[in-house]
Amino acid sequence: MMEKKVVLTYDGLKKLEEELENLKIVRRKDVAEKIKEARGQGDLSENAEYDSAKEEQAEIEARIVVLEKMLRNAEVIDDEEVSADVVSLGATVDVYDVEFDELMTYTIIGSAEADPMNGRISNESPVGMALLGHKVGEKLSIDTPDGEAIFEVRGIKR
């Protein structure tokens, strides 16, 4: 079975690699020390600190597995290949919302790096998907969770 590609910017790739390194080198050692200290306190059956440390260890190991899988399937967006003529992955787009008379700026990225509150939307989101392939001046209707929205592409940058 093919695993899904994880689309990342170069910065996003570096952040995930740094997080993985921190988890493997720093956090694993810290939680191992917590477990060791908790074991030294005696009866493990009623030791909340031991249970908490083991739970933290499980969370760290689960996150390591997720990060390793993401990095194994990473596809990095090459900034040089991002077009300024048409909305594509990695592009920053100025969009005018006709209904709310508002100009918004979105950067279209992969879902692993999406941060809608900061204008970084996934290429898999309704708005991100709808914007892909459009050019400056084009209007489009997008079905969003809040209903239909009419947008006009005002600018594209890489």
N, C-alpha and C positions, 0 to 999 in steps of 0.2 A: 504494500500500500504506500503510495506517495505521500510524503509529509508536506504540509502546507509551507510554502515559502514565507519567510518573515521579512518584510520590506523595511529597511532601516536607512537612515542617513548615516554618514560617516561619524558624526557626533554621537548619534544614538548607539552605534556599534561600540564606540569607545566607552560610553557610559555602562553598557551591559557588561563589557569585558572587565571594567574596573569593579563593578558590583560583584561579579563572579569571583574575581581575585580576592576582594575583601572578605567575602563569605568563606572562601576556602582557607585563607591564611589567618585572618584576624578573628572572625566570628566563631569558627569551629574551635579554635584554641580557647577563646573566652568561655564558651558554653561547656567545653570539656572540663575546664577549671571549676565552673559552677557545680557540675555534676560531682566532681571529686570532693569538693567542700561539703556538699549535701550528703554524700555517702558517709563522710566522717562524723556526721551528727547522729549516726545510729540507725534505728528502725526505719527502713525505707517505706514500709506499708502506710505510715501516717506522716510522711515527710513531704510537706507542700512545696518546699524549695526544690527537692529532688524532682517531683512531678513537673514543676514549672520549667526546670532546666531541661528535662527530657522532652517536654513539649516544644520548647524553643529549639532544641537540637533537631527535632523532626521537621519543624518549619524551615530551618536553614537548609537541611538536606533536600527538602521538596523544592525550594527555590533554586538550589543549585541544579537540580535535574531540569527544571523549566528553562533556566538560563542556558544551560549546555545545549538543550534541544533547539532553542531559538537561535543560538549562535551557529549551530551546525547547519541550520536551514536559512541562514541570513542571505539576503540579496541586498547589496548596498547600492543606493541611488548615487550615480555618478553625476556630480554637479555640472560637469561639462556637457552631459547629454540632456540636461533639462532644457527644454525649449522655452523661449520667451514669446513664441508665436501662438502656442496652443497650451491650454491647461493640461499639465501632466504631473506625474509623481515628482515631488520635490519642488514644484513651482509655488510661488507665493502669489495669490490672486486677490485683487481688489474687486469686491462684489458689491453692487448697489441693490439693496432690498427695496423694491418698489412700494410695497405695502407700508413699511415703517419709515420710508424716506431716510434710510440709513446706509452709510458706506461702511463695509466691514472688510477686514483683511484676513485671509486664511492661507495657511501653508498646508498643502496636501501631502500627507506622509502615510506610512504604513500604520496599521492599528497598534503595533507594539509601542509606538512613540506618541500616539494621539494624546492631546491635552486640549480639549475643546475650550476650556475656560481661558486658555492663552492663545487661541486662534490656530491651533495645530490640530487639523481634523484628518481623520482616517480616509483613505481612498475607498474604504468599504462602507462608510457612513452614507446616508441618503444624499446629503449635500455634496460630499466629496465625490461620490460616484457620478452624480449628475453634472458636476462641473468639468470632469475629465473630458478632454477632446474639444472643448469650446474655445472660441477666439474672442478677442476684445470686441465689444460692441454687440455681441450676441446676447439675446434674452432667452431665459429658460424657465420652465415651470418645474418645481421640485415638490414631490410629495414628501412632507416631513411629518414627524409624529404630531405636530401641532396643526396640520392641515397643509394646503397648497401654498407655496411661496413662489413669488415671481422675482427672479434675480437677473441682473444685467452684469456681464463681465466688463469691468472698467479698466483693468490693467493686469499684466502678467509679468512677474520677475522671477529670475532664478536665484 
